[in-house]
Amino acid sequence: MSNHFEDPDERALSDALNRKADAVGETMSSFDAVRTRAGSVRRRRRLVAGAGLAAAAAILVPIAIVASDGQGDTDIDTIVATTTPSGDPTSRSTTAPLTTPTAPAKAPFDAAELPVGAPPAIDWADGRDIHRADGTIAEDALPPDTKQFSTWGSGWLAVIDDGSVKEDGTSGDRIVWPVPEGYAAATPVTLGEVVGDVTTSAGGGTAAWVKPDGTVQVLDADFQVVTLPSISSPDVSGAVAVTGEDCQETAANAPGCTVFVNTGIWPDAGVWLSTSRGFAERYDEGTVLMDTWTPGAYAVTTDVDELEPSACSAVRNPDTLSTVWETCDYRLLSFSPDGSHLLAVGSLIDNFGDRQVALLDASDGTVVAEVESTDPKDLTPAQQLVWEDDSHVLIVTATDRHYAVVRLGLDGSMEYAVPPRTAKDVDQPMLAS
Amino acid sequence: MHAALGNATGDSQVASEPSADRMSRRDADFADYLHNRQPGLLRMAYLLTGNRADAEDLVQGSLAKLYLNWDRVRSREALDGYTRRIIVNEHNSLWRRAWKRREVVVETFAEAPVNSKLDRYDDGTDDRLWSFVQTLPRRQRAVVVLRYYEELTEAEIADVLNISVGTVKSQCSRALAALRQRAPRSLDPTYDPAHDQSPEEP
């Protein structure tokens, strides 16, 4: 098989793909099988549409009640807040309404002409250089091919993947580099095969991960790897949060640490925890999304439509495991540092970046600010979203070898934290998580 | 090539046909497309998923969605692009990614077709390249498959994936850079390393 590529590597790649594809054979679905599957898709869509109507009805009822009390001019936001008090989450338990309150008008997410504001107040990386929040730059501080990096004590923790696939089909080793002064002086720690990402604690002193066999491990501030009780679920999908900074419980009455791990495949997904207190147990149904844990509340996936694909999410009370509010319009990404707001994106997922970004009131899901990218060719949508402080998020956008970091405030304001510029090589910036 | 979606086919004859006949003709058209294009779509899906079972499931689910939208695709020329887009979007489901990303299944096929010219040079390069492709992030893998298997132009890939041409270029560039970093100097089956040093040698 030949192709028109002149570059030998491109030609070899094309030939290899053609040979692999040709070896697949010609097993085919029959017309009847496809039509039956289409019927299944159609039924599922009707169910989703029905759920939407039910949600609308749930909101309309309180409107009627409030109107009869002579408060007909009360807006829907107020009504929802009135009918879904956040002070006592347990009172709403399983009957929590789908919270899709009337949002402020969506602003177009157009990063073409924005005022330039202050640089990011968190560390961010441009290639291997780290721009500190104080404006100084640590050149070549990150190892090549860094996949993610986090603040770590007074320095950073870089995570790389060796990129290999072993003969048995498993992934290669994950390696973390504590880089207090830059990676040239650092000693890497090889974790072996890791499922999902490496997650770090809010204080930046604990990193946690899980291995395919359910082994839960943490790296503490002294660069010691500590093994916690294993998860006995046969299908772990990643460590998603770690709380606590002292997994070795070195101090008297130390609170220790707890690692939360997603397990299973929907609809059998669940959350497990493993603690330095010496036990691991199943904690909740559903799947905790990344970094959606804060004291007093956490977020889970409550329903997944794999065909569309989209999902519903809910905020729950960790003490009672009761649902505080739920939405099928947004996917919940992370709580603000003070826990008062949630960063969210549209519920539909296409893996090409999120075009819709919303900031929600964490107590009831009310939309506080929302932007949406409408021109797919003009601006590549959000590639990374991180809270900068309690009232601002930073959004990495990238297009055609240019990138920008946009700051979105709770008041809906937008400005450049990093104006559009040519990326070093073809990398886009990374924000410290 | 955004598929032109509308409410009608624009064919007045179709509009005047009895409903049953129209459905029959619609199904016949779809069945023809299924018969002619499914093998090719399955091969593309296999390159995206890395194993045959997932590829078959992906293609069937995508064709089901195509069937539901069959009457809304005005231009039959746009069908392939539209179907490719459904397949890629289906494959990019966050949930499949999150839950299946560690299930990297590397299949081998005993019935690989014989190609006398290229098999002469098959020294495991294909497997190395295949392993490499499976390590790519999904977006990059989709771009690589559309570029180097489907041999679409950068503009066509941008249309199918609804991204900019620049993003297509950067994804291809990034994938090739990684390939060159991880693989031997040249992976071209016809590349003879001795040729550079001694042109006279066979």
Interface residues (C-beta under 8 A of the other chain):
Chain A: M1 N3 H4 F5 P8 D9 E10 R11 A12 L13 S14 D15 A16 L17 N18 R19 K20 A21 D22 A23 V24 G25 E26 T27 M28 S29 F31 A33 V34 R35 R37 A38 S40 V41 R42 G163 S164 V165 G169 T170 S171 V195 G196 P212 D235 S237 G238 N262 I265 W266 V304 E306 L307 P309 A311 I349 D350 N351 F352 P376 K377 T380 A398 T399 D400 R401 V426
Chain B: D27 F30 A31 L34 H35 Q38 P39 L42 R43 M44 Y46 L47 R52 A55 E56 V59 Q60 G61 L63 A64 K65 Y67 L68 N89 E90 N92 S93 L94 W95 R96 R97 A98 W99 R102 E103 V104 V105 V106 F109 E111 A112 P113 N115 L118 T125 D126 L129 W130 S131 V133 Q134 T135 R138 R139 V144 V145 Y148 Y149 E151 A158 L161 N162 I163 S164 V165 G166 T167 K169 S170 S173 R174 L176 A177 A178 L179 R180 R182 A183 S186 L187 D188 P189 T190 Y191
